[in-house]
Amino acid sequence: MFNSRALVVLALLLHSVVALVSAKGSNSTSQWQTLSGDAPLVIARGGFSGLFPGFSLAAFNLALITSVPDVVLWCDVQLTKDGAGICFPELLLNNNSDIEEVFAKKDRTYLVNGVSTSGWFTVDYTLNDLANVFVTQGVYSRTNKFDGNLYPILTVEDVATQSKPPGLWLNVQHDIFFSQHNLSMRNYVLSVSRKVVVNYISSPEVVFLNSIKARVSPSTTKLVFRFLGQDDTEPSTKQTYGSLLKNLTYIKTFASGILIPKTYIWPVTKDLYLEPHTSIVSVAHKAGLTVFASDFVNDVPLAYNYSYDPVSEYLNFVDNGHFSVDGVLSDFPITPSEAIDCFAHLGNNTSGQANPLVISRYGASGDFPSCTDLAYSKAIEDGVDVLDCPVQISRDGIPFCSSSINLIDSTTVAQSSFSNLTTVIPEIKAGSGIYTFSLTWENIKSLTPIISNPWSRYTLFRSPRTKNAGKYLTLSDFLTLAQNSSSLSGVLISIEYAAYLAEEQRLSVTDAVIAALNKAGFANRTALDVKIQSTNSSVLMKFKEKTNYKLVYKIEENIGDALSSTIEDIKKFADSVVINKASIFPETQAFVTSVTHVVPELQAAKLQVYVELFSNEFVSQAWDFFSDPTVEINSFVLGLNIDGVITDFPKTAARYKRNRCLREKVTPNYMSPIQAASLIQVVSPDYLPPAEAPNPALTASDVVEPPLPSVETAQAPGPTGNHTVGAPPPPNRQPKIAAGFFLSSLAMLIATLFLL
């Protein structure tokens, strides 16, 4: 029998599994443009099949825990040789179970809708034969770590009696095939409907729905016609589904609703951009038909208009100002649950909570090339609180915003006339680069920017239509843009490689930043907060001596702890700290293994904690967060009370702060933070990933640095050609040494004492 440990997930995935409350009370039904005026249904295909093996008891029960109270469980009904009805996604058993191991070389070939199909068919096995066959994850891009839990194949009756769902949806995909094998799907469905409550029955076959319409109670069971591809042929009428779509009056004679692929409503171009929506929902509603949309998953590329944010996609189907579908069919039911109950109908004037600060990473760099005017304008439009500028400096001493000191990383410089300026500088990076200090500002602003694609190894790319859009800004232009915005609360200016630039290039990036801020009037208190960020304490010490700006220390390394003495050292030169996600939720093979005490330790010392990097691409998140960036943000904010979210998709984080569910007295389960290590505890021993060593603690030697070197008045040009200088850099750019030396000036002496 299946691994009983798998049921632990139902209690561990959330901080507390409270009684399901009516989560929809806060979202007025009068706002919905559904046929009934009620909120759209969430239909969980095979339960939470985006994580657990679909149609397993664990998947069904997880869907019940993490979804709206009236979630409907979807069961694709297949018939066995002895006429039992099982919940299984396909006619073939081999893609979603281990039947090939149990019945080796027992595959058969049959015609399915006229197409020769080979595999292990349900019609060749009795229910008793399948007792030792277990469901597995059928989508190979999803984790297979739960396949060892031996989840049995369930009958329809099993799902109804064991999970006790608020709603049950039976989908009959191949009635004609079963009839060809002397099995009556009609008789089975009518029989099971007398034993358990079946709320919806769908099929893409007209003849099947017509055969049962007089035998089911329309007040109890709704019949839904399922549309397949528009060019596919409906087997009983021999018409294409596209043709049937034009005759909804006919559909209304045997069904009360239609289930259509989401692209019927919002078509998508070949390069994955949305086209204008069709009129199908409005037309169907006028015909008295409910409209359900299918094919919603979090872990495939969405239309680029959604910026990899699945909540945005759902909202486009239920809250677009023109229409709302009556339900959505999803492998990840937590996401439509939060979209419908927490984020729909917020309106532009809905105020959000103060924390966390939403801090951009190179502007909205998930949508436009990093640090361009368009990326910054999009971030402001999206509701970012703090706009960031990583300052680089040109050969002629102009500070400007760019994500990298190496222009190859962010521009097409390697394909330009400046490609001969390639240089090897181990202090900065291994290998060659073309660096900002090798070109003048006039040279740099003529370059074409390129969008970052951090997940290209998974063939996930960012907006190709805007991949070269925008232009770079000087620091002065950036500050002017920020001052002209009424919504920003501050700016964050980050500085790296200051010691190298001073020693080797005779360029003082710190002085250039201070001068630009003074010129823009920031030396006097303004409406915008200024934050200076660096991985080097020496940079922050210099700003502490010369300015009153807030100082942010960035810890690059993954840490598992922070010594109290080290935290006291940090407090001498910083007001806040940036750490990465892995320093809070360590992972192994994309499973969260624990939660550290780093955040409460730093906050206990009155240091604000900002966390990076929150991206929307599903591969950037641990399995524990359900391929949903909102679930991830919520777990860090609500679960750990972090002070700031650093993100390249600020729209997602800014919308989270306006989340209606955060204001409810009882937080619904789909807006509860995850419990660390809950998922990995459900993995069977044979599938457990190897344990990894814990991250090291942050020590004083990681933090303390000598003061920045001075810069001579004369300015040296940047190196050209295949020039190589220096030795490989340590983790935080500069060598760290113990502080205990005397300097001639009083200011330097005080700076040194701060480092003790």
Buried (B, 14 or more C-beta within 10 A) or exposed (E): EBBEEBBBBBEBBBBEBEEBBEBBEEBEEEEBBBBEEEBBBBBBBBBBBBBBBBBBBBBBBBBBBBBBBBBBBBBBBBBBBEBBBBBBBBBBBBBBBBBBEBBEEEBEEBEBBEEEBEBBBBBBBEBEBBEBBBBBBBBEEBBEBBBBBBBBBBBBBBBBEEBEBBBBBBBBBBBBBBBEEEBBBBEBBBEBBEEBEBBBBBBBBBBBBBBBBEEBEEEEBBBBBBBBEBEEBBBBBEBBBBBBBEEBEBBBEBBBBBBBBBBBBBBBEEEBBBEEBBEBBBBBBEBEBBBBBBBBBBBBBBBBBBBBBBBBBBBBBBBBEEBBBBBBBBBBBBBBBBBBBBBBBBEEEEEBEEBBBBBBBBBBBBBBBBBBBBBBBBBBBBBBBBBBBBBBBBBBBBBBBBBBBBBBBBBBBBEBEBEEBBBBBEBBBEEBBBBBBBBBBEBBBBBBBBBBBBBEEEEBBBBEEBBBBBBBBBBBBBBEBBBEBEEBBBBBBBBBBBBBBBBBBBBBBBBBBBBBBEEBEBBEEBEBBBBBBBBBBBBBBBBBBEBEBBBBBBBBBBBBBBBEEBBEBBBBBBBBBBBBBBBBBBBBBBBBBBBBEBBEBBBEBEBBBBBBBBBBBBBBBBBBBBBBBBBBBBBBBBBBEBBBBBBBBBBBBBBBBBBBBBEBEEBBBBBBBBBBBBBBBBBBEEBBBEEEEBBEBBBBEBBBBBBBBEBEEEEEEBBEEEBEEEEEBEEBBBEBEEBEEEEEEEEBEEBBEBBE
